[in-house]
Amino acid sequence: MKLKQLEILLNDFELLSKTALVQMQIVNRLSEDNSIKALYEEAESNEIIMDRLEIKIREEVVFTIFQFNPIAADLRKIITYQDITTNLERVGDMLLNIIHFLKVTDIHHADFDVIRKLIHKMLGAVNEMLRNAIFSFSNRDSHTAYKIIKDDDKVDSLFDQIGISLQETFATKELSKDQIRNIINVNAISHNLERIGDSATNIAEATIYLTEGKDIRHGNEE
């Protein structure tokens, strides 16, 4: 029965992971063309799925612990599922935020030529981090997990570059309401992407805890 319960947790986690990656694909497509209405409807449906899965997994974790009194190794695995599930649900929230901002932002305006390229680089970097984070956990691959943690520096650097580019592009201009709205939204998009990178890093750290029994959060790598 315990093995069956762990299998249920794994299946729900896999569905949650796949849904998060689908949301990331929607973000990528909308960053190219934000006029595809069907993608917004799909994104809202996916968010409902992710929220329900997060609640379901949390309940299953509690049930498994109290029902089966798992040994230390299984308990660590179960707690890691909960930790990673929480981070994936946050990723889903942030992806939906980005989707909402893309809907009302003219990111293809000439003013954003340089910044748009940085956003796309950041999207690519975060997408790779999230995919690798899910892969590293699913395959108990701590080597990939350590790489993800290093890759977060690239995402942070791109976030800083976008902030600087926004200042350099618009600081001396007299701005319209639409331009101000676009600036605020682009900054919010990059901020949410940076936070997704942080969540992917959290998943990588949880994977290292699961595979090596080491808690390296907050710079504790000993």
Rosetta blueprint (number, residue, H / E / L):
1 M L
2 K H
3 L H
4 K H
5 Q H
6 L H
7 E H
8 I H
9 L H
10 L H
11 N H
12 D H
13 F H
14 E H
15 L H
16 L H
17 S H
18 K H
19 T H
20 A H
21 L H
22 V H
23 Q H
24 M H
25 Q H
26 I H
27 V H
28 N H
29 R H
30 L H
31 S H
32 E H
33 D L
34 N L
35 S L
36 I L
37 K H
38 A H
39 L H
40 Y H
41 E H
42 E H
43 A H
44 E H
45 S H
46 N H
47 E H
48 I H
49 I H
50 M H
51 D H
52 R H
53 L H
54 E H
55 I H
56 K H
57 I H
58 R H
59 E H
60 E H
61 V H
62 V H
63 F H
64 T H
65 I H
66 F H
67 Q H
68 F H
69 N L
70 P L
71 I L
72 A H
73 A H
74 D H
75 L H
76 R H
77 K H
78 I H
79 I H
80 T H
81 Y H
82 Q H
83 D H
84 I H
85 T H
86 T H
87 N H
88 L H
89 E H
90 R H
91 V H
92 G H
93 D H
94 M H
95 L H
96 L H
97 N H
98 I H
99 I H
100 H H
101 F H
102 L H
103 K H
104 V L
105 T L
106 D L
107 I L
108 H L
109 H L
110 A H
111 D H
112 F H
113 D H
114 V H
115 I H
116 R H
117 K H
118 L H
119 I H
120 H H
121 K H
122 M H
123 L H
124 G H
125 A H
126 V H
127 N H
128 E H
129 M H
130 L H
131 R H
132 N H
133 A H
134 I H
135 F H
136 S H
137 F H
138 S H
139 N L
140 R L
141 D L
142 S H
143 H H
144 T H
145 A H
146 Y H
147 K H
148 I H
149 I H
150 K H
151 D H
152 D H
153 D H
154 K H
155 V H
156 D H
157 S H
158 L H
159 F H
160 D H
161 Q H
162 I H
163 G H
164 I H
165 S H
166 L H
167 Q H
168 E H
169 T H
170 F H
171 A L
172 T L
173 K L
174 E L
175 L L
176 S L
177 K H
178 D H
179 Q H
180 I H
181 R H
182 N H
183 I H
184 I H
185 N H
186 V H
187 N H
188 A H
189 I H
190 S H
191 H H
192 N H
193 L H
194 E H
195 R H
196 I H
197 G H
198 D H
199 S H
200 A H
201 T H
202 N H
203 I H
204 A H
205 E H
206 A H
207 T H
208 I H
209 Y H
210 L H
211 T H
212 E H
213 G L
214 K L
215 D L
216 I L
217 R H
218 H H
219 G H
220 N L
221 E L
222 E L
